[in-house]
């Protein structure tokens, strides 16, 4: 089964019907510009936003875990409750679905075991934070993961959770939704659901294909 057909089967309703998945509403993400980025924030801090313009504001985020492994299989942002009329592979500037061979997808690489969803404005805030920390600490700077991300995922007792909402700037309301990606490293695609007016209803990033 093609990935997009499987996504359509699982996520075209208001709820997911699969005994292999456990679904959670985990919080809300704030998008200031509606230009959404999906990336490994530790290796692709200059990732381009998707070409689809999403609404601005706060939107519910769902995580769908594979029951057997307890690993994150899908991350989802819900923009509206409209009926879904179409699904498309999410692309960034310069990407053309017609250029893909059978079975190929556009997506983003993960090397750190962590992926994220955030607005392009929030990406700018994260990059600005990294530069400020580097300038402040110089040779003592341990990298943006240790300096910023780590404490959201681990404390003195070990792992806190598989996901976190992070705010890189006190001056900007944008949030980063960061989470463990499937079984770890990989290359992961996102899919957008549209209503009859071609307005985005939801976006799904797939890390473990559940069929």
N, CA, C and O of each residue as an XYZ file, in Angstrom:
844
protein
N       0.837     -1.209      0.000
C       0.000      0.000      0.000
C       0.870      1.257      0.000
O       1.841      1.358      0.750
N       0.502      2.207     -0.853
C       1.227      3.463     -0.878
C       1.023      4.197      0.439
O      -0.025      4.079      1.075
N       2.050      4.966      0.845
C       1.991      5.673      2.121
C       0.769      6.574      2.213
O       0.076      6.574      3.230
N       0.499      7.337      1.171
C      -0.584      8.316      1.244
C      -1.939      7.629      1.336
O      -2.859      8.158      1.959
N      -2.074      6.451      0.721
C      -3.325      5.699      0.821
C      -3.525      5.200      2.248
O      -4.650      5.169      2.747
N      -2.441      4.813      2.899
C      -2.512      4.359      4.276
C      -2.857      5.517      5.215
O      -3.661      5.362      6.135
N      -2.239      6.682      4.972
C      -2.548      7.885      5.755
C      -4.024      8.244      5.609
O      -4.698      8.553      6.592
N      -4.516      8.201      4.383
C      -5.926      8.516      4.115
C      -6.844      7.566      4.881
O      -7.848      7.989      5.454
N      -6.499      6.310      4.887
C      -7.306      5.296      5.580
C      -7.339      5.548      7.092
O      -8.387      5.414      7.722
N      -6.193      5.913      7.667
C      -6.087      6.071      9.118
C      -6.647      7.399      9.627
O      -7.258      7.446     10.694
N      -6.440      8.486      8.862
C      -6.624      9.822      9.435
C      -7.708     10.673      8.785
O      -7.784     11.869      9.066
N      -8.536     10.107      7.938
C      -9.566     10.916      7.285
C     -10.792     11.142      8.154
O     -11.650     11.955      7.812
N     -10.887     10.427      9.285
C     -11.982     10.635     10.226
C     -11.509     11.528     11.375
O     -10.339     11.908     11.441
N     -12.434     11.855     12.277
C     -12.094     12.681     13.439
C     -11.330     11.888     14.498
O     -10.811     12.460     15.456
N     -11.266     10.585     14.321
C     -10.572      9.725     15.272
C      -9.875      8.609     14.497
O     -10.223      8.321     13.352
N      -8.894      7.991     15.132
C      -8.117      6.937     14.485
C      -8.617      5.580     14.960
O      -8.679      5.310     16.160
N      -8.970      4.738     14.007
C      -9.431      3.394     14.320
C      -8.332      2.394     13.966
O      -8.260      1.917     12.834
N      -7.491      2.085     14.922
C      -6.477      1.063     14.733
C      -6.090      0.496     16.084
O      -5.687      1.246     16.973
N      -6.204     -0.821     16.258
C      -5.787     -1.424     17.528
C      -4.276     -1.377     17.720
O      -3.774     -1.683     18.802
N      -3.553     -0.994     16.670
C      -2.094     -0.948     16.741
C      -1.583      0.405     17.228
O      -0.396      0.557     17.515
N      -2.479      1.385     17.320
C      -2.088      2.739     17.703
C      -2.781      3.169     18.989
O      -3.912      2.772     19.270
N      -2.076      3.990     19.763
C      -2.636      4.648     20.928
C      -2.475      6.144     20.712
O      -1.363      6.625     20.489
N      -3.583      6.887     20.777
C      -3.579      8.298     20.400
C      -3.780      9.201     21.608
O      -4.550      8.892     22.516
N      -3.065     10.329     21.597
C      -3.124     11.292     22.701
C      -3.196     12.705     22.146
O      -2.479     13.033     21.200
N      -4.054     13.549     22.720
C      -3.942     14.986     22.480
C      -2.958     15.519     23.504
O      -3.198     15.403     24.706
N      -1.856     16.101     23.052
C      -0.743     16.416     23.954
C      -0.591     17.908     24.240
O       0.189     18.283     25.115
N      -1.306     18.755     23.535
C      -1.196     20.188     23.774
C      -1.497     20.981     22.524
O      -2.107     20.471     21.584
N      -1.065     22.243     22.515
C      -1.310     23.117     21.370
C      -0.007     23.768     20.919
O       0.867     24.083     21.725
N       0.093     23.956     19.611
C       1.238     24.646     19.023
C       0.768     25.999     18.506
O      -0.332     26.121     17.968
N       1.616     27.017     18.674
C       1.256     28.346     18.198
C       2.014     28.649     16.912
O       3.242     28.569     16.865
N       1.263     28.999     15.869
C       1.847     29.374     14.578
C       1.570     30.852     14.338
O       0.416     31.271     14.249
N       2.630     31.633     14.236
C       2.483     33.082     14.093
C       2.319     33.523     12.644
O       1.640     34.513     12.368
N       2.941     32.787     11.708
C       2.868     33.175     10.296
C       2.075     32.185      9.456
O       1.663     32.508      8.342
N       1.860     30.993      9.974
C       1.209     29.943      9.194
C       2.153     29.219      8.254
O       1.734     28.362      7.475
N       3.437     29.568      8.330
C       4.443     28.883      7.514
C       5.109     27.823      8.388
O       5.928     28.136      9.253
N       4.744     26.577      8.149
C       5.103     25.473      9.040
C       6.348     24.740      8.569
O       6.540     24.500      7.377
N       7.188     24.391      9.534
C       8.422     23.651      9.275
C       8.383     22.333     10.028
O       7.944     22.282     11.177
N       8.839     21.272      9.386
C       9.066     19.979     10.041
C      10.532     19.625      9.823
O      11.005     19.617      8.687
N      11.260     19.327     10.914
C      12.691     19.086     10.776
C      13.268     18.419     12.011
O      12.611     18.319     13.048
N      14.507     17.964     11.884
C      15.347     17.649     13.033
C      16.049     18.958     13.378
O      16.934     19.381     12.634
N      15.687     19.609     14.474
C      16.203     20.963     14.736
C      17.699     21.005     15.023
O      18.293     22.082     15.056
N      18.309     19.846     15.230
C      19.734     19.822     15.532
C      20.603     19.733     14.286
O      21.790     20.057     14.334
N      20.018     19.293     13.159
C      20.833     19.154     11.935
C      20.313     19.978     10.762
O      21.055     20.220      9.809
N      19.047     20.417     10.810
C      18.489     21.199      9.695
C      17.812     22.448     10.246
O      16.593     22.600     10.161
N      18.621     23.337     10.811
C      18.063     24.558     11.403
C      17.729     25.610     10.355
O      17.298     26.713     10.693
N      17.928     25.267      9.070
C      17.575     26.186      7.982
C      16.536     25.552      7.059
O      16.432     25.927      5.892
N      15.771     24.597      7.573
C      14.765     23.904      6.768
C      13.729     24.888      6.237
O      13.304     25.798      6.949
N      13.328     24.702      4.993
C      12.312     25.563      4.393
C      10.924     25.168      4.875
O      10.683     23.996      5.164
N      10.003     26.136      4.967
C       8.629     25.792      5.338
C       7.909     25.092      4.185
O       8.328     25.178      3.031
N       6.834     24.406      4.514
C       6.007     23.806      3.475
C       5.377     24.913      2.634
O       5.148     26.022      3.116
N       5.103     24.595      1.374
C       4.534     25.596      0.470
C       3.079     25.907      0.815
O       2.596     26.995      0.503
N       2.381     24.982      1.445
C       1.003     25.242      1.880
C       0.997     26.279      2.997
O       1.779     26.194      3.944
N       0.119     27.241      2.876
C      -0.064     28.239      3.932
C      -1.101     27.712      4.919
O      -2.234     27.414      4.539
N      -0.714     27.602      6.170
C      -1.608     27.122      7.207
C      -2.208     28.309      7.966
O      -1.690     29.423      7.879
N      -3.289     28.081      8.703
C      -3.853     29.173      9.511
C      -2.876     29.623     10.602
O      -1.931     28.911     10.941
N      -3.120     30.799     11.133
C      -2.334     31.324     12.256
C      -3.115     31.115     13.559
O      -4.345     31.156     13.578
N      -2.371     30.890     14.642
C      -3.021     30.735     15.936
C      -2.571     29.483     16.663
O      -1.533     28.903     16.344
N      -3.375     29.065     17.658
C      -3.096     27.878     18.448
C      -3.883     26.686     17.909
O      -5.079     26.792     17.635
N      -3.203     25.553     17.760
C      -3.849     24.381     17.184
C      -3.477     23.121     17.953
O      -2.356     22.973     18.439
N      -4.454     22.212     18.051
C      -4.265     20.975     18.803
C      -3.257     20.059     18.120
O      -3.221     19.929     16.896
N      -2.436     19.427     18.968
C      -1.428     18.487     18.498
C      -1.755     17.101     19.047
O      -2.050     16.942     20.232
N      -1.699     16.109     18.172
C      -1.925     14.717     18.563
C      -0.647     13.909     18.328
O       0.075     14.128     17.356
N      -0.391     12.980     19.233
C       0.646     11.975     19.021
C      -0.028     10.619     18.940
O      -0.952     10.321     19.697
N       0.447      9.803     18.010
C      -0.075      8.455     17.836
C       1.093      7.490     17.992
O       2.013      7.476     17.175
N       1.049      6.684     19.051
C       2.145      5.764     19.349
C       1.808      4.355     18.887
O       0.658      3.921     18.958
N       2.815      3.658     18.421
C       2.681      2.238     18.136
C       2.588      1.507     19.480
O       3.512      1.579     20.290
N       1.485      0.812     19.714
C       1.266      0.184     21.026
C       2.375     -0.792     21.402
O       2.836     -0.811     22.543
N       2.794     -1.594     20.447
C       3.752     -2.650     20.752
C       5.090     -2.098     21.223
O       5.682     -2.620     22.167
N       5.566     -1.048     20.571
C       6.890     -0.494     20.882
C       6.837      0.719     21.791
O       7.848      1.089     22.388
N       5.660      1.351     21.907
C       5.482      2.632     22.612
C       6.267      3.750     21.945
O       6.581      4.752     22.587
N       6.589      3.592     20.667
C       7.308      4.624     19.915
C       6.318      5.510     19.149
O       5.226      5.073     18.786
N       6.722      6.753     18.914
C       5.885      7.690     18.165
C       5.806      7.260     16.710
O       6.822      7.202     16.017
N       4.602      6.959     16.251
C       4.396      6.553     14.863
C       3.966      7.722     13.985
O       4.372      7.814     12.826
N       3.140      8.618     14.538
C       2.645      9.763     13.772
C       2.525     10.975     14.689
O       2.167     10.846     15.860
N       2.825     12.148     14.150
C       2.547     13.424     14.811
C       1.557     14.180     13.944
O       1.665     14.174     12.718
N       0.589     14.835     14.582
C      -0.519     15.446     13.849
C      -0.849     16.824     14.422
O      -0.889     17.007     15.639
N      -1.084     17.784     13.537
C      -1.660     19.074     13.924
C      -3.016     19.191     13.249
O      -3.144     18.938     12.051
N      -4.031     19.574     14.021
C      -5.398     19.701     13.505
C      -5.744     21.178     13.372
O      -5.652     21.936     14.338
N      -6.145     21.581     12.163
C      -6.452     22.987     11.900
C      -7.950     23.269     11.867
O      -8.376     24.382     12.176
N      -8.742     22.284     11.499
C     -10.191     22.475     11.460
C     -10.872     21.118     11.539
O     -10.221     20.076     11.464
N     -12.206     21.147     11.694
C     -13.000     19.916     11.726
C     -13.737     19.688     10.417
O     -14.669     18.885     10.358
N     -13.326     20.388      9.373
C     -13.984     20.236      8.076
C     -13.788     18.824      7.519
O     -12.812     18.142      7.829
N     -14.738     18.414      6.696
C     -14.620     17.114      6.037
C     -13.424     17.131      5.083
O     -13.180     18.120      4.391
N     -12.689     16.030      5.059
C     -11.489     15.938      4.213
C     -11.865     15.481      2.811
O     -12.543     14.468      2.634
N     -11.414     16.245      1.813
C     -11.708     15.923      0.424
C     -10.493     15.385     -0.322
O     -10.639     14.719     -1.347
N      -9.287     15.670      0.190
C      -8.086     15.299     -0.564
C      -6.886     15.237      0.373
O      -6.841     15.926      1.393
N      -5.918     14.402      0.012
C      -4.633     14.315      0.726
C      -3.496     14.542     -0.269
O      -3.558     14.082     -1.409
N      -2.463     15.252      0.170
C      -1.287     15.466     -0.678
C      -0.019     15.348      0.154
O      -0.008     15.666      1.343
N       1.040     14.891     -0.483
C       2.353     14.886      0.144
C       2.796     16.331      0.359
O       2.717     17.146     -0.560
N       3.256     16.650      1.555
C       3.725     18.006      1.855
C       5.053     18.261      1.154
O       5.939     17.407      1.159
N       5.187     19.432      0.554
C       6.411     19.786     -0.170
C       6.885     21.171      0.257
O       6.119     21.974      0.788
N       8.160     21.426      0.012
C       8.734     22.748      0.223
C       9.092     23.343     -1.138
O       8.970     22.671     -2.162
N       9.530     24.596     -1.151
C       9.851     25.290     -2.404
C      10.865     24.484     -3.224
O      11.868     24.006     -2.694
N      10.588     24.345     -4.513
C      11.496     23.640     -5.409
C      11.237     22.149     -5.524
O      11.859     21.472     -6.343
N      10.318     21.627     -4.707
C       9.994     20.203     -4.762
C       8.754     19.982     -5.616
O       7.742     20.659     -5.436
N       8.834     19.038     -6.544
C       7.726     18.729     -7.442
C       7.434     17.241     -7.352
O       8.301     16.414     -7.637
N       6.223     16.903     -6.960
C       5.851     15.497     -6.783
C       6.047     14.706     -8.069
O       6.308     13.504     -8.021
N       5.926     15.360     -9.210
C       6.100     14.664    -10.490
C       7.530     14.169    -10.683
O       7.776     13.291    -11.510
N       8.470     14.725     -9.928
C       9.871     14.319    -10.055
C      10.185     13.047     -9.268
O      11.270     12.483     -9.406
N       9.248     12.600     -8.451
C       9.496     11.437     -7.602
C       9.278     10.136     -8.366
O       8.335     10.013     -9.148
N      10.148      9.182     -8.133
C       9.949      7.841     -8.677
C       8.962      7.088     -7.795
O       8.644      7.537     -6.694
N       8.483      5.963     -8.264
C       7.540      5.148     -7.499
C       8.128      4.791     -6.141
O       9.237      4.266     -6.050
N       7.371      5.082     -5.088
C       7.828      4.743     -3.744
C       8.670      5.809     -3.072
O       8.965      5.696     -1.882
N       9.068      6.847     -3.807
C       9.865      7.929     -3.219
C       8.970      8.983     -2.580
O       7.816      9.156     -2.971
N       9.520      9.686     -1.588
C       8.794     10.768     -0.929
C       9.740     11.937     -0.678
O      10.960     11.768     -0.663
N       9.177     13.105     -0.485
C       9.913     14.226      0.072
C       9.706     14.203      1.581
O       8.657     13.782      2.068
N      10.707     14.655      2.309
C      10.592     14.662      3.757
C      11.801     15.321      4.373
O      12.432     16.182      3.758
N      12.129     14.916      5.597
C      13.301     15.481      6.253
C      14.089     14.386      6.962
O      13.510     13.423      7.466
N      15.412     14.535      7.000
C      16.250     13.532      7.661
C      16.310     13.774      9.163
O      16.279     14.915      9.624
N      16.394     12.687      9.917
C      16.592     12.758     11.365
C      17.838     11.960     11.723
O      17.956     10.780     11.395
N      18.760     12.624     12.400
C      19.973     11.961     12.886
C      20.043     11.952     14.408
O      20.742     11.122     14.989
N      19.331     12.860     15.057
C      19.403     12.991     16.512
C      18.372     12.139     17.239
O      18.422     12.011     18.463
N      17.424     11.545     16.481
C      16.323     10.827     17.104
C      15.191     11.738     17.528
O      14.244     11.299     18.181
N      15.287     13.028     17.153
C      14.268     14.009     17.526
C      13.799     14.776     16.301
O      14.602     15.212     15.476
N      12.500     14.932     16.198
C      11.923     15.768     15.159
C      11.123     16.874     15.801
O      10.902     16.873     17.012
N      10.682     17.833     14.978
C       9.858     18.895     15.544
C       8.979     19.512     14.474
O       9.217     19.358     13.276
N       7.957     20.213     14.938
C       7.085     21.033     14.115
C       7.100     22.428     14.714
O       6.978     22.586     15.929
N       7.249     23.442     13.868
C       7.263     24.821     14.362
C       7.040     25.787     13.211
O       7.225     25.445     12.043
N       6.640     26.998     13.564
C       6.484     28.076     12.593
C       7.863     28.576     12.160
O       8.830     28.457     12.912
N       7.954     29.127     10.967
C       9.227     29.655     10.476
C       9.728     30.793     11.374
O      10.936     30.974     11.530
N       8.800     31.562     11.966
C       9.211     32.609     12.905
C       9.866     32.009     14.149
O      10.825     32.565     14.686
N       9.341     30.873     14.599
C       9.897     30.208     15.774
C      11.252     29.620     15.459
O      12.137     29.602     16.315
N      11.429     29.137     14.239
C      12.750     28.663     13.808
C      13.772     29.789     13.897
O      14.903     29.573     14.332
N      13.375     30.986     13.486
C      14.268     32.146     13.578
C      14.605     32.448     15.032
O      15.743     32.795     15.348
N      13.615     32.317     15.926
C      13.859     32.540     17.356
C      14.832     31.506     17.914
O      15.704     31.840     18.716
N      14.684     30.252     17.491
C      15.578     29.187     17.945
C      17.004     29.440     17.477
O      17.950     29.287     18.250
N      17.159     29.823     16.222
C      18.492     30.106     15.695
C      19.117     31.309     16.388
O      20.323     31.339     16.634
N      18.279     32.308     16.703
C      18.766     33.483     17.424
C      19.211     33.100     18.835
O      20.232     33.585     19.323
N      18.443     32.233     19.483
C      18.812     31.755     20.819
C      20.143     31.020     20.780
O      20.990     31.215     21.653
N      20.329     30.181     19.777
C      21.582     29.435     19.662
C      22.776     30.379     19.518
O      23.818     30.165     20.138
N      22.625     31.420     18.705
C      23.709     32.378     18.525
C      23.996     33.151     19.811
O      25.156     33.388     20.150
N      22.953     33.540     20.517
C      23.141     34.285     21.774
C      23.849     33.420     22.821
O      24.733     33.900     23.531
N      23.459     32.145     22.915
C      24.090     31.251     23.880
C      25.546     31.002     23.524
O      26.411     30.937     24.397
N      25.805     30.865     22.224
C      27.185     30.641     21.773
C      28.056     31.862     22.080
O      29.179     31.725     22.565
N      27.533     33.045     21.795
C      28.294     34.268     22.058
C      28.526     34.473     23.544
O      29.569     34.984     23.953
N      27.557     34.077     24.345
C      27.666     34.242     25.796
C      28.636     33.243     26.411
O      29.405     33.598     27.304
N      28.608     31.981     25.939
C      29.382     30.922     26.578
C      30.696     30.608     25.878
O      31.610     30.049     26.484
N      30.790     30.965     24.608
C      32.044     30.723     23.890
C      32.425     29.255     23.893
O      31.642     28.405     23.468
N      33.623     28.954     24.369
C      34.127     27.594     24.378
C      33.377     26.661     25.305
O      33.514     25.442     25.201
N      32.588     27.213     26.208
C      31.787     26.393     27.122
C      30.430     26.014     26.531
O      29.668     25.270     27.147
N      30.131     26.526     25.341
C      28.859     26.213     24.691
C      28.850     24.746     24.276
O      29.743     24.295     23.560
N      27.843     24.003     24.725
C      27.806     22.553     24.493
C      26.892     22.150     23.339
O      26.708     20.960     23.080
N      26.321     23.129     22.648
C      25.392     22.807     21.566
C      23.963     23.069     22.001
O      23.649     23.035     23.190
N      23.101     23.331     21.031
C      21.744     23.751     21.342
C      20.945     22.644     22.022
O      20.021     22.941     22.779
N      21.274     21.377     21.774
C      20.534     20.316     22.460
C      20.800     20.360     23.965
O      19.866     20.407     24.765
N      22.061     20.344     24.338
C      22.406     20.354     25.766
C      21.981     21.660     26.436
O      21.555     21.663     27.591
N      22.099     22.760     25.709
C      21.836     24.068     26.300
C      20.342     24.393     26.399
O      19.936     25.193     27.242
N      19.520     23.772     25.533
C      18.110     24.164     25.476
C      17.145     22.982     25.520
O      16.232     22.970     26.345
N      17.329     21.990     24.651
C      16.354     20.906     24.526
C      16.411     19.906     25.685
O      15.371     19.436     26.145
N      17.606     19.582     26.154
C      17.804     18.450     27.060
C      16.915     18.501     28.296
O      16.319     17.490     28.670
N      16.820     19.648     28.926
C      16.093     19.744     30.193
C      14.593     19.550     30.044
O      13.897     19.320     31.034
N      14.088     19.641     28.824
C      12.675     19.375     28.593
C      12.387     17.875     28.513
O      11.249     17.443     28.698
N      13.420     17.091     28.239
C      13.242     15.654     28.049
C      13.819     14.807     29.184
O      13.393     13.671     29.392
N      14.784     15.361     29.914
C      15.438     14.594     30.972
C      15.618     15.450     32.225
O      15.871     16.651     32.136
N      15.483     14.810     33.406
C      15.859     15.451     34.656
C      16.760     14.493     35.435
O      17.246     13.509     34.877
N      16.985     14.773     36.723
C      17.919     13.943     37.490
C      17.439     12.509     37.659
O      18.214     11.623     38.019
N      16.138     12.286     37.391
C      15.583     10.936     37.530
C      15.531     10.176     36.219
O      15.108      9.020     36.178
N      15.963     10.829     35.141
C      15.952     10.164     33.842
C      14.997     10.844     32.876
O      14.753     12.048     32.964
N      14.459     10.050     31.949
C      13.596     10.587     30.904
C      12.290     11.121     31.480
O      11.677     10.485     32.338
N      11.869     12.288     31.008
C      10.609     12.887     31.443
C       9.469     12.414     30.557
O       8.459     11.919     31.056
N       9.622     12.560     29.252
C       8.589     12.149     28.313
C       9.187     12.060     26.915
O      10.352     12.391     26.697
N       8.354     11.603     25.962
C       8.803     11.462     24.573
C       8.564     12.718     23.756
O       8.914     12.759     22.577
N       7.981     13.733     24.349
C       7.686     14.965     23.615
C       7.747     16.149     24.570
O       7.726     15.984     25.790
N       7.822     17.347     23.993
C       7.824     18.568     24.799
C       7.429     19.745     23.926
O       7.675     19.748     22.719
N       6.813     20.749     24.548
C       6.559     22.030     23.899
C       7.587     23.015     24.451
O       7.678     23.208     25.663
N       8.353     23.633     23.568
C       9.447     24.503     23.967
C       9.219     25.909     23.424
O       8.661     26.090     22.342
N       9.657     26.887     24.185
C       9.506     28.286     23.789
C      10.897     28.928     23.775
O      11.447     29.223     24.836
N      11.469     29.147     22.587
C      12.834     29.662     22.521
C      12.984     31.150     22.783
O      14.101     31.639     22.947
N      11.861     31.884     22.826
C      11.944     33.332     23.022
C      10.861     33.813     23.973
O       9.699     33.430     23.842
N      11.242     34.657     24.938
C      10.258     35.266     25.829
C       9.482     36.373     25.127
O       8.381     36.733     25.543
N      10.065     36.908     24.061
C       9.432     38.019     23.357
C       8.479     37.553     22.262
O       7.642     38.328     21.798
N       8.597     36.294     21.844
C       7.797     35.787     20.734
C       6.958     34.614     21.223
O       7.474     33.747     21.929
N       5.663     34.563     20.862
C       4.782     33.521     21.397
C       4.940     32.143     20.751
O       4.300     31.185     21.185
N       5.776     32.032     19.732
C       5.902     30.774     19.002
C       6.417     29.622     19.848
O       7.280     29.805     20.707
N       5.875     28.421     19.594
C       6.295     27.221     20.310
C       6.822     26.176     19.345
O       6.417     26.101     18.185
N       7.740     25.373     19.862
C       8.269     24.227     19.131
C       7.646     22.973     19.730
O       7.680     22.785     20.946
N       7.082     22.122     18.894
C       6.657     20.807     19.363
C       7.739     19.819     18.942
O       7.885     19.506     17.760
N       8.500     19.330     19.930
C       9.612     18.412     19.672
C       9.282     17.045     20.261
O       8.605     16.952     21.285
N       9.763     15.983     19.609
C       9.362     14.639     20.025
C      10.346     13.600     19.474
O      11.077     13.856     18.517
N      10.343     12.436     20.099
C      11.130     11.316     19.593
C      10.507     10.819     18.293
O       9.284     10.771     18.160
N      11.349     10.453     17.346
C      10.875     10.055     16.022
C      10.948      8.541     15.840
O      12.030      7.977     15.678
N       9.806      7.902     15.867
C       9.728      6.484     15.555
C      10.745      5.644     16.287
O      10.835      5.680     17.514
N      11.523      4.874     15.511
C      12.586      4.054     16.086
C      13.915      4.805     16.132
O      14.938      4.242     16.524
N      13.898      6.088     15.728
C      15.119      6.887     15.796
C      15.430      7.562     14.476
O      14.598      8.282     13.924
N      16.634      7.326     13.972
C      17.075      7.975     12.745
C      16.244      7.506     11.553
O      15.703      6.400     11.545
N      16.157      8.376     10.547
C      15.411      8.006      9.350
C      15.131      9.208      8.482
O      15.690     10.287      8.682
N      14.254      9.005      7.511
C      13.821     10.062      6.595
C      12.305     10.029      6.580
O      11.704      9.011      6.239
N      11.681     11.155      6.954
C      10.258     11.125      7.275
C       9.461     12.151      6.473
O       9.849     13.313      6.354
N       8.336     11.688      5.928
C       7.470     12.514      5.089
C       6.255     12.998      5.865
O       5.858     12.407      6.869
N       5.673     14.092      5.371
C       4.452     14.645      5.951
C       3.371     14.703      4.874
O       3.659     14.807      3.682
N       2.121     14.633      5.327
C       0.977     14.598      4.424
C      -0.075     15.576      4.926
O      -0.343     15.666      6.124
N      -0.672     16.314      3.977
C      -1.638     17.353      4.336
C      -3.026     16.966      3.834
O      -3.191     16.569      2.680
N      -4.018     17.086      4.709
C      -5.416     16.875      4.343
C      -6.055     18.222      4.033
O      -5.837     19.205      4.742
N      -6.851     18.255      2.957
C      -7.516     19.487      2.534
C      -9.029     19.282      2.473
O      -9.507     18.177      2.220
N      -9.775     20.366      2.710
C     -11.221     20.296      2.544
C     -11.592     20.595      1.093
O     -10.716     20.730      0.238
N     -12.876     20.698      0.824
C     -13.327     20.881     -0.560
C     -12.879     22.215     -1.158
O     -12.846     22.375     -2.378
N     -12.530     23.180     -0.283
C     -12.054     24.475     -0.759
C     -10.531     24.554     -0.787
O      -9.954     25.629     -0.951
N      -9.891     23.402     -0.623
C      -8.428     23.295     -0.616
C      -7.782     24.043      0.540
O      -6.654     24.525      0.435
N      -8.515     24.132      1.645
C      -7.955     24.688      2.874
C      -7.438     23.534      3.743
O      -8.104     22.503      3.837
N      -6.276     23.681      4.377
C      -5.716     22.569      5.150
C      -6.561     22.236      6.384
O      -6.970     23.124      7.132
N      -6.809     20.952      6.575
C      -7.577     20.452      7.721
C      -6.630     19.911      8.791
O      -6.832     20.137      9.984
N      -5.598     19.197      8.351
C      -4.617     18.636      9.285
C      -3.342     18.295      8.534
O      -3.336     18.195      7.307
N      -2.261     18.117      9.287
C      -1.006     17.634      8.721
C      -0.528     16.483      9.594
O      -0.606     16.536     10.821
N      -0.030     15.435      8.931
C       0.465     14.230      9.595
C       1.898     13.994      9.158
O       2.189     14.020      7.963
N       2.802     13.764     10.109
C       4.138     13.266      9.772
C       4.217     11.811     10.197
O       3.860     11.456     11.320
N       4.694     10.971      9.279
C       4.736      9.521      9.515
C       6.152      9.068      9.861
O       7.108      9.364      9.144
N       6.264      8.342     10.981
C       7.551      7.809     11.421
C       7.592      6.274     11.422
O       8.645      5.677     11.203
N       6.455      5.653     11.665
C       6.315      4.210     11.560
C       5.043      3.955     10.783
O       3.974      4.405     11.193
N       5.127      3.253      9.684
C       3.914      3.005      8.885
C       3.091      1.911      9.554
O       3.555      0.784      9.725
N       1.872      2.256      9.926
C       0.932      1.315     10.531
C      -0.170      1.040      9.538
O      -0.873      1.963      9.128
N      -0.335     -0.186      9.149
C      -1.374     -0.520      8.171
C      -2.287     -1.598      8.706
O      -3.224     -2.010      8.022
